[in-house]
Amino acid sequence: VQLQASGGGLVQAGGSLRLSCAVFGRTVRNYVMGWFRQAPGKEREFVAAINLSGNTFYADSVKGRFTISRDNAKNTVYLQMNSLKPEDTANYYCTVQRYNVEYWGQGTQVTVSS
């Protein structure tokens, strides 16, 4: 199973980015899909998740600014990030999880300049 994240880059504060994560080798219909991030010198932290029913969950720090969505037909999860702040700078990782099985992507770097 491979997860390929894309869409990261350099953006000014207040700008937007849309991350995508395509999953290969596994149908994601029965998996919870999500995003985590890790900034330099910090632990990896939860950002957002979407379950099989389409219910979404967000970290307080991104609530109201980020939107997670999924397209099961394309085996892809998205993260729309608006009103970006310098503190959003991190490597963003996508993941799919089901019971005790989880798969992770390689990460895509997001850098927000002030």
C-alpha positions as CSV (number, residue, x, y, z in Angstrom):
1,V,0.0,0.0,0.0
2,Q,1.4,3.4,-1.0
3,L,0.1,6.8,0.0
4,Q,1.3,9.7,-2.2
5,A,0.8,13.2,-0.8
6,S,1.1,16.3,-2.8
7,G,0.1,20.0,-2.8
8,G,2.5,21.4,-0.3
9,G,4.5,24.5,-0.9
10,L,5.4,28.0,0.2
11,V,2.6,30.4,0.9
12,Q,2.2,33.8,2.6
13,A,0.2,34.1,5.8
14,G,-3.5,34.3,5.0
15,G,-3.1,32.2,1.9
16,S,-4.5,28.8,1.0
17,L,-3.2,25.4,-0.1
18,R,-5.0,22.2,-1.0
19,L,-3.3,18.9,-0.1
20,S,-4.1,15.7,-1.8
21,C,-3.2,12.1,-0.8
22,A,-3.8,9.3,-3.3
23,V,-3.8,5.7,-2.0
24,F,-2.6,2.9,-4.1
25,G,-3.0,-0.8,-3.5
26,R,-5.9,-0.7,-1.2
27,T,-9.5,0.5,-1.5
28,V,-10.1,3.2,1.1
29,R,-13.8,2.9,1.4
30,N,-13.6,1.1,4.7
31,Y,-10.8,3.2,6.2
32,V,-10.7,6.3,8.3
33,M,-8.6,8.8,6.5
34,G,-6.7,11.6,8.1
35,W,-3.9,14.1,8.2
36,F,-1.2,14.7,10.8
37,R,1.7,17.2,10.8
38,Q,5.1,17.6,12.4
39,A,7.0,20.8,12.8
40,P,10.8,20.8,13.4
41,G,11.6,19.9,17.0
42,K,8.0,19.0,17.8
43,E,6.0,15.8,18.0
44,R,3.7,14.7,15.2
45,E,0.2,16.0,15.9
46,F,-3.3,15.3,14.7
47,V,-4.8,17.7,12.2
48,A,-8.0,16.3,10.8
49,A,-9.8,13.0,10.1
50,I,-12.9,11.8,8.2
51,N,-14.6,8.5,8.9
52,L,-16.5,6.1,6.7
53,S,-19.8,8.1,7.1
54,G,-18.2,11.3,6.1
55,N,-18.1,12.7,9.7
56,T,-15.1,15.1,10.2
57,F,-12.9,15.8,13.1
58,Y,-10.4,18.6,13.6
59,A,-7.8,19.8,15.9
60,D,-8.8,23.0,17.7
61,S,-5.9,24.9,16.1
62,V,-7.3,24.3,12.6
63,K,-11.0,24.3,13.2
64,G,-12.8,26.8,11.0
65,R,-9.8,27.1,8.7
66,F,-9.1,23.6,7.3
67,T,-11.6,21.2,5.6
68,I,-11.0,17.5,5.1
69,S,-12.8,15.6,2.4
70,R,-12.6,12.3,0.7
71,D,-13.3,10.8,-2.7
72,N,-13.6,7.0,-2.4
73,A,-13.9,6.6,-6.2
74,K,-10.5,8.2,-6.6
75,N,-9.1,6.6,-3.4
76,T,-8.0,10.1,-2.3
77,V,-8.3,12.3,0.7
78,Y,-8.0,16.1,0.6
79,L,-7.1,18.9,3.0
80,Q,-8.2,22.4,2.1
81,M,-6.2,24.8,4.2
82,N,-7.4,28.5,4.3
83,S,-6.2,31.5,6.4
84,L,-2.8,29.8,6.8
85,K,-0.6,31.0,9.7
86,P,3.1,30.7,10.2
87,E,2.5,28.2,13.0
88,D,0.9,25.9,10.4
89,T,4.4,25.3,8.9
90,A,5.1,21.6,9.1
91,N,5.5,18.4,7.2
92,Y,2.0,17.1,6.6
93,Y,1.4,13.4,6.5
94,C,-1.7,11.5,5.3
95,T,-2.9,8.3,6.9
96,V,-5.5,5.7,6.4
97,Q,-6.5,3.5,9.3
98,R,-8.9,0.6,10.0
99,Y,-8.9,-1.2,13.4
100,N,-5.2,-1.9,14.2
101,V,-4.0,-1.4,10.6
102,E,-2.6,1.9,9.5
103,Y,-0.7,3.2,6.5
104,W,1.2,6.5,6.2
105,G,2.4,8.7,3.4
106,Q,5.8,10.2,3.0
107,G,4.7,13.8,3.9
108,T,4.4,17.0,2.0
109,Q,6.1,20.2,3.3
110,V,3.9,23.3,4.0
111,T,5.7,26.6,4.8
112,V,3.8,29.7,5.7
113,S,5.8,32.9,5.7
114,S,4.8,35.9,7.8
